[in-house]
């Protein structure tokens, strides 16, 4: 479905279900240069098990219009604007990588609008290697290859998909390749430039869940520990033999963690 937000058309996948105001709502927020399809193995299930689901193509990504915002906070503002357009009083935010920072920013600054926050594949600060960033700045296809290589644990490179017929590496690479000029670079840049994480953590009122991959080379688990320690009462799930594409590599485990938490 398309929703007009601040004069911009924003696409959201609903999992094939009509909105039901009596049910709680989940917003799924993807990572840099990705789109709503990253959540295909969670969004449809949750939509058929008691939740309204909106898997967004964030501003400037996928089927959505507009320009990628200049900061994580502005991206978070656009998510709240989507909620306003849908007349959603509150929602659970489930974010991956860039989307996890976005969810954190929104939950810390709009406490009354976020019922729960799930941060998958997050690090803070989210450091980006200069060589990687330079390749992305040049729109060099090598940047896409680097991202997808580092984002998947070794079993995923050997075809260990949980879903028969799913080519995890090829599918993810194609999404990033068609994301558009400068999309990856802009996403990486705002992630690296985000400095509000600890303040957001201190202001957080919603219950928080972290889902990390023990073999994540993009956002290594150790790089999330200070943020985790800053949030009282949080829960952390560590996925074994899993890289940065947690919701694809360990789809069932991520889905189970969401069901238990939400």
C-alpha positions as CSV (number, residue, x, y, z in Angstrom):
1,X,0.0,0.0,0.0
2,X,1.0,3.6,-0.5
3,X,0.5,6.4,2.1
4,X,1.2,10.1,1.4
5,X,3.5,11.4,4.2
6,X,4.7,15.0,4.0
7,X,3.7,15.2,0.3
8,X,5.8,12.0,-0.4
9,X,4.4,8.6,-1.3
10,X,5.7,6.0,1.2
11,X,5.3,2.3,0.4
12,X,4.4,-0.2,3.2
13,X,3.9,-4.0,2.9
14,X,1.0,-5.2,5.1
15,X,1.5,-8.9,5.1
16,X,-1.6,-9.3,3.0
17,X,-4.0,-8.3,5.8
18,X,-6.3,-5.3,6.2
19,X,-5.7,-2.9,9.1
20,X,-7.6,-3.8,12.3
21,X,-7.7,-1.0,14.9
22,X,-8.3,-3.6,17.6
23,X,-4.9,-5.2,17.1
24,X,-1.4,-3.9,18.1
25,X,0.8,-2.6,15.3
26,X,4.4,-3.4,14.2
27,X,6.5,-1.2,12.0
28,X,9.4,-3.0,10.4
29,X,12.4,-0.8,9.5
30,X,15.1,-2.1,7.1
31,X,18.8,-1.3,6.9
32,X,20.9,0.8,4.5
33,X,20.2,0.2,0.8
34,X,17.6,-2.5,1.6
35,X,13.8,-2.4,1.4
36,X,10.6,-4.0,2.9
37,X,11.5,-7.4,1.3
38,X,14.1,-7.9,4.1
39,X,11.2,-8.7,6.4
40,X,9.3,-11.1,4.2
41,X,9.9,-14.1,6.5
42,X,8.5,-12.2,9.6
43,X,6.1,-9.6,8.4
44,X,3.6,-12.0,6.8
45,X,3.6,-14.3,9.7
46,X,3.0,-11.6,12.3
47,X,0.2,-10.1,10.1
48,X,-1.6,-13.4,10.3
49,X,-1.1,-13.9,14.0
50,X,-2.7,-10.9,15.7
51,X,-0.8,-7.8,14.5
52,X,-1.2,-5.0,12.1
53,X,2.0,-5.0,10.0
54,X,3.7,-2.2,8.0
55,X,7.1,-3.2,6.6
56,X,8.2,0.2,5.3
57,X,10.3,1.2,2.4
58,X,11.9,4.1,4.2
59,X,12.1,7.5,2.6
60,X,14.3,7.3,-0.5
61,X,14.3,3.5,-0.6
62,X,12.6,0.8,-2.6
63,X,9.1,1.9,-3.8
64,X,9.0,5.0,-1.7
65,X,9.7,8.5,-3.0
66,X,11.7,11.4,-1.5
67,X,15.3,11.9,-0.7
68,X,17.1,10.0,2.0
69,X,17.1,12.2,5.1
70,X,20.4,13.8,6.3
71,X,20.4,12.1,9.7
72,X,19.0,9.1,11.7
73,X,16.9,11.5,13.7
74,X,15.3,12.9,10.6
75,X,14.7,9.3,9.4
76,X,13.0,8.5,12.7
77,X,10.9,11.7,12.3
78,X,9.7,10.3,9.0
79,X,8.6,7.1,10.7
80,X,6.6,9.0,13.2
81,X,5.1,11.1,10.4
82,X,4.0,7.8,8.8
83,X,2.3,6.9,12.0
84,X,0.6,10.2,12.1
85,X,-0.7,9.7,8.5
86,X,-2.1,6.3,9.5
87,X,-3.5,7.8,12.7
88,X,-1.5,5.3,14.8
89,X,-1.3,6.3,18.4
90,X,1.5,3.9,19.1
91,X,3.4,1.0,17.5
92,X,6.2,-1.5,18.2
93,X,9.3,-0.6,16.1
94,X,11.4,-3.5,14.8
95,X,14.5,-2.2,13.1
96,X,17.6,-3.8,11.4
97,X,21.0,-2.0,11.3
98,X,20.2,1.5,10.1
99,X,16.6,0.7,10.9
100,X,17.6,-0.3,14.4
101,X,19.3,3.1,15.0
102,X,16.1,4.7,13.6
103,X,13.9,2.7,15.9
104,X,16.2,3.7,18.9
105,X,16.0,7.4,17.9
106,X,12.2,7.3,17.6
107,X,11.7,5.4,20.9
108,X,14.0,7.8,22.8
109,X,12.5,11.0,21.5
110,X,8.8,9.9,21.0
111,X,8.3,7.8,24.1
112,X,4.5,7.9,24.1
113,X,4.4,6.7,20.5
114,X,6.5,3.5,20.8
115,X,5.1,0.6,22.7
116,X,8.2,-1.6,22.3
117,X,11.5,-1.5,20.4
118,X,13.5,-4.3,18.8
119,X,17.0,-3.6,17.6
120,X,18.5,-6.3,15.3
121,X,22.1,-6.2,14.0
122,X,22.8,-2.9,15.9
123,X,26.1,-1.4,17.0
124,X,26.7,1.9,18.7
125,X,28.6,3.9,17.6
126,X,28.1,2.3,14.2
127,X,31.5,2.6,12.8
128,X,32.0,2.3,9.0
129,X,35.4,1.5,7.5
130,X,36.8,4.3,5.3
131,X,37.7,1.9,2.4
132,X,34.1,0.6,2.4
133,X,32.7,4.1,2.7
134,X,34.8,5.3,-0.2
135,X,33.7,2.4,-2.5
136,X,30.1,3.3,-1.6
137,X,30.7,7.0,-2.3
138,X,31.9,6.0,-5.8
139,X,28.9,3.7,-6.3
140,X,31.5,1.0,-7.0
141,X,29.8,-2.4,-7.3
142,X,32.6,-3.7,-5.0
143,X,30.9,-1.9,-2.1
144,X,27.8,-4.0,-2.7
145,X,29.9,-7.2,-2.8
146,X,31.7,-6.2,0.4
147,X,28.5,-5.5,2.2
148,X,26.8,-8.7,1.3
149,X,29.9,-10.8,1.9
150,X,30.4,-9.4,5.4
151,X,26.7,-9.5,6.2
152,X,26.4,-13.3,5.9
153,X,28.0,-15.9,8.1
154,X,29.9,-18.7,6.5
155,X,27.1,-21.2,6.5
156,X,25.0,-18.8,4.5
157,X,27.7,-18.6,1.9
158,X,27.4,-22.4,1.6
159,X,23.7,-22.3,0.9
160,X,22.4,-23.1,4.4
161,X,19.1,-21.2,3.8
162,X,16.2,-22.2,6.2
163,X,13.8,-21.7,3.4
164,X,14.1,-24.1,0.5
165,X,15.0,-22.4,-2.8
166,X,16.0,-19.1,-1.1
167,X,19.4,-17.8,-2.4
168,X,20.3,-15.5,0.5
169,X,23.5,-14.0,-1.0
170,X,22.0,-13.4,-4.5
171,X,18.7,-12.0,-3.3
172,X,20.3,-9.5,-0.9
173,X,22.9,-8.5,-3.4
174,X,20.3,-7.8,-6.0
175,X,18.3,-5.6,-3.6
176,X,21.4,-3.5,-2.8
177,X,22.4,-3.3,-6.5
178,X,19.1,-1.8,-7.5
179,X,18.8,0.5,-4.5
180,X,19.8,3.5,-6.6
181,X,22.8,5.9,-6.9
182,X,24.3,7.0,-3.6
183,X,21.7,5.1,-1.5
184,X,24.2,2.9,0.2
185,X,26.6,5.7,0.8
186,X,24.0,8.0,2.3
187,X,22.7,5.2,4.5
188,X,26.2,4.3,5.8
189,X,27.0,8.0,6.3
190,X,24.0,8.7,8.5
191,X,24.7,5.6,10.5
192,X,28.3,6.6,11.1
193,X,27.2,10.1,12.0
194,X,24.6,9.2,14.5
195,X,25.6,10.4,18.0
196,X,22.3,10.3,19.9
197,X,22.3,6.6,20.9
198,X,23.1,6.9,24.6
199,X,20.8,9.8,25.1
200,X,18.0,7.9,23.4
201,X,18.8,4.9,25.6
202,X,18.6,7.0,28.7
203,X,15.2,8.4,27.7
204,X,13.8,5.0,26.6
205,X,10.5,4.0,28.3
206,X,9.5,1.2,26.0
207,X,10.7,-2.4,26.7
208,X,13.7,-3.2,24.5
209,X,14.9,-6.4,22.8
210,X,18.3,-6.8,21.1
211,X,18.8,-9.6,18.5
212,X,22.4,-10.1,17.5
213,X,24.4,-12.6,15.4
214,X,27.5,-14.1,16.9
215,X,29.3,-14.1,13.5
216,X,28.1,-10.6,12.5
217,X,31.0,-8.8,10.8
218,X,29.1,-5.6,9.9
219,X,27.9,-4.8,13.5
220,X,30.0,-7.1,15.7
221,X,28.1,-8.1,19.0
222,X,30.8,-6.5,21.1
223,X,30.1,-3.1,19.5
224,X,26.5,-3.2,21.0
225,X,27.5,-4.0,24.6
226,X,27.7,-0.4,25.9
227,X,24.4,0.4,24.4
228,X,22.8,-2.7,25.9
229,X,24.3,-1.9,29.3
230,X,22.7,1.6,29.1
231,X,19.2,0.2,28.9
232,X,17.7,-1.2,32.1
233,X,15.6,-4.3,31.8
234,X,16.5,-5.0,28.2
235,X,16.5,-8.5,26.8
236,X,19.2,-9.8,24.4
237,X,19.0,-12.8,22.1
238,X,22.3,-14.0,20.5
239,X,21.9,-16.2,17.4
240,X,24.4,-18.9,16.8
241,X,26.3,-19.1,13.5
242,X,24.5,-16.0,12.3
243,X,25.8,-12.9,10.5
244,X,24.3,-9.5,10.0
245,X,21.2,-10.6,8.0
246,X,19.6,-12.1,11.1
247,X,16.0,-11.9,9.9
248,X,17.0,-13.9,6.7
249,X,19.7,-16.2,8.0
250,X,17.8,-17.2,11.1
251,X,14.3,-16.3,10.1
252,X,12.5,-18.8,12.5
253,X,14.6,-17.7,15.5
254,X,14.0,-14.1,14.9
255,X,10.3,-14.7,14.4
256,X,10.2,-16.7,17.7
257,X,12.0,-14.0,19.5
258,X,9.5,-11.4,18.2
259,X,6.5,-13.5,19.2
260,X,7.8,-14.1,22.7
261,X,8.7,-10.4,23.2
262,X,5.7,-8.8,21.6
